[in-house]
Amino acid sequence: MGYSLFWEVKTVCYTVNELARLSGLTPRALRYYDSIGLLRPARDRANDYRRYTAAEVDRLQQILLYREMGLPLEEIRRILDAPDFNQAGALREHLSRLLIQRQRVEELIQTVSRTLDSLEGGTVMNDQEKFEGMKQRAIQENESAYGQEVREKYGDQVVDLVNRRFGQMREEDWNQMREEETSYLEALRRAVAAGDCEGRDAQEACRLHRSWLLHYWTPEMLTPQSHQDLVAMYCQDERFQTYYEKVAPGCAEFFGRAVRAFYQGDAQ
């Protein structure tokens, strides 16, 4: 990481270009941080050039840590400017996240290594090892695709809980989850074709979707409101719109109406 070089010399004032080389950021990024009040250096009285002291270097380290955690710049500025900001606490939080990430990567490395060994005539992987590797790959793919967004929306504690539940899933639960996924999509396709968001197929799709979600979420997390909010997000997010459009034209919007009807009618 660029900020691993920060501790070379802390008594020198850095120019924009010097700090850019040291941190791995561009001079343009540093100027932008200044313009939005995120990292405001002192100004040289002789020429009005920016000069970054040890205090700004420390703050930039915090900015880069939070940026790696997926926080937007405005949120980072709010956190750092809060009167009760605790630098040690922030570092402990970041360390905890890195340790979790390292564990996942190490597990994935082991699985890939065993797979290569098996393909090249070495030790044959058993079904349980293949299954564990499949779960870890799914977690990594979800983190890469949606991790930043869901952590911003729901918080690290909730996302880490969901990942743990998924990682502890038994193979029979995995197979049931996949069956429920296929079944709810098939019921949803039939319901859209019928055009009745309150009909039997639509309500069955909602029930199966809820059961499918419970493999990830706890019952306390999956309230009627959170279920409706999630499906409403399907209508707003282009990626989910595209996914459900492949199920049936207009499917995401139809699904939103069906889930609202599901709870309004207490059809659980």
N, C-alpha and C positions, 0 to 999 in steps of 0.2 A: 504494500500500500504506500502511496505517496507520503502520507504523514508519518511514516516510520522514520523519516530523516529529520524530523522537526528538531530533534534534541541535539543537533550538532553544535550550534552556537545560539545562545538565547540572550546575549547581551548586545547583539547587532541589530540595527534597524534595517529591515528589508525593503527594497523597492518592490513594485508590482511584479516586475519580471523575475526578480530573485525569488520571491515567495512562490510565484507560479512554478518555477523550476523545482523548488524544494518540495512543494505539495503535490505536484502532478496536475494541478488545475491550469486553466488558461488565464492569461491576463484579463481577457474579456470577462471570464466568470468572476474574478476577484472584483473587477469594477462594477459588475452587476450586483454582487453581494453588498458593495458599498452603497449603491443607488437605492436598494430596498431596505437599508438600515440593518442588515444582517451582520456585516463585518465592516465597521467604519474605522479606518486608520487615521492617525494624525496627518497633518499636512505640513510640508516643508515651507517655512515662511518665505524663503528666498525664491522658490519657483512653483510653489503649490503642488509639488509632487506628493504622492501618497508615501507614507513611511509606516511600516508595520513593526511594532515592538513586540516584546515577549507576551504582553497581554493579548494582543491580536492573534499571535501564533497559537496561544493556548485556546482561544475561542475558536479558531479555525479547526483545531483538532476536534473539538466538540461538534462543530458543524459537520465535519466529515464522518464522525461516528454516527450521528443521527441520520445523516443522508444514507449511509449504508443500511440503516435500519428501515429505510423506506419512507421516512417522514418528509412531507413537503416543506419547502423552505420557509414559508410563513409560519408553519407550526414549530419549526426549529427556532426561529426568531422569538416566538412567544415563550417557548420553554426556557431559552437561555436568558431572556430578559426578566423572567419571573423572579420576584424577590427571594423566594425560597428555593431557587435552583441549587442542587447539590451535585457538584462535579464528581465526587467519589461515588455517589449513588448511581449517577449516569454511567460511569465506567463499569460498575458492578453489573448493572442491567445489560450492558453491551457484552460483557464477558460471558454472562449466562447464555445469551443468545448464540454467541460464537461456539460455546461448548456444545450446545444442542445441535447446531449446524455441523460441527465437526463429527459428532457421533453418527449423524445421518450419512455424511459423506464416507466415513470409514466403513459403515455397514454396506453402502453401495459399492465401494471399492472391493470389499471382500466378496460380494456376490458376483461382480463382473469377473474378478480373478478366478473364482471357482468355475464360472461358466466357461471361460477361456480354457482353463485346465481340462474341463470335461470335453470340450470340442476338440482339443488337441490330443486326446487320448489318455489324459490323466485320470484323476479321481472323478467318478460319476456323481453328479449332484443328485441328492434324493428329492422327492417331491416337496418336502417341507422346506428345504433350502431354496428351491425355486420359488415357492410361494412367498417366503419371507422377502426374497429379492424383488419380487413383483410388487409387493406392498411398498417397499422402500422407494422403488422407481416411481410409483404413483404419487407418493408424498412429495418427492422431489419435483415432479412435473407440475403438481398443483401449486407448490411454492413458487416455482419459476413463473407460472402463468398468472396466478392470482394472489400470491402471498402478500405483496405490498398493499394491494387494495383491501383485502380482508383484514389485515392487521391494523390498518388505519381505521377501518370501520368498526371492528369488533374488539380489537386489542390483542396483545400477544398472549395473554392468559387463556383466552377462549380458543384461539387458533392452535396453540400448543396442546390444549386439552383434546381438541378434535383430532390432531395428528397422533396423539398417544392412543386414543380410542381406535383409530384406523390401524395403527401399527400393531395393536394387540388383537386384532380381529382374527378369529379362527377361520379355517378354510371353509367349513360348512356355512359360516355366516357370510363369507365372501360370495359363495355360490348363491346363497339366498338373495343377497344384495343385487347380484347381477340379474337374477331371475326377476326380481321386483322392478329393476330398471327397465328391462325389456317389456315386461307386462304393462307398466304404467304408460310407456310410450306407445304401445300397440292400442291400449284403451283410449289414449288421447287422440291417436290418429282416427279411430272409429268415431269418437265424439265430434271431432271437427267436421268429419264428413257428414254426420247427422245434423250438425249445426245447433245442437242443444246443450248449452253449458250446464243445465240442471238435470240432464238425463242420466241414465244408469251408467253409461260408459264414462261420461265426464266425471261423475262422482267417484267411480271406481279408480279412475286415473289419479284423482286427488288423494284418495286413501292410500293407494300404492306408493305414490310419490312421498307422502308423509312417512310411511313405513320405511321406504328406501333412505330417507334423510336421517332416520333414527339410527342408522348404522354409523353415521358421522356425529350427529348432534345428540346431546342428552335430552330426555323428555322435558327437563326444566328449560332448556334453551329453545326447544321447538314449540313455542306457544302458537295459538291461532294467529296472533298478530305477526309474529316473526315469519311464519309460513307464508302468509299473504304478502308480507314485505319482500320476501325472497322471490316469489313468483312475479311480483310487480317489477322487480329489478330485471327479470328476464326480458320484460317488454322494453326496458330502457337501454340495456347493454347490447351493443351491436353484435358482440360475439355470441351471446345467447340467442339473440334474434335469428342469427344465421343458422345456429344449431337447430332451433325448433322449427324454422322455416323448412328445413329438410324433412321434418316429420310430416308437416302439412302446411300449406299456405295460410298465413295468419294465425299460426298455432300459438305463439307466445301471448298475443293479446287475448285469444280465446281462453288459454290456460289461466290467465289472470282473473277473468270473469268467473271461470269454473271454480277456482279456489275460494273466491269471495262467496259464491253460492253454497259451496261445501260447508263453510262455517256459519253462514246465515241460517242454514237449515238444520244445523247441529247434526249433519250427516257424517258421523265419524265411526 
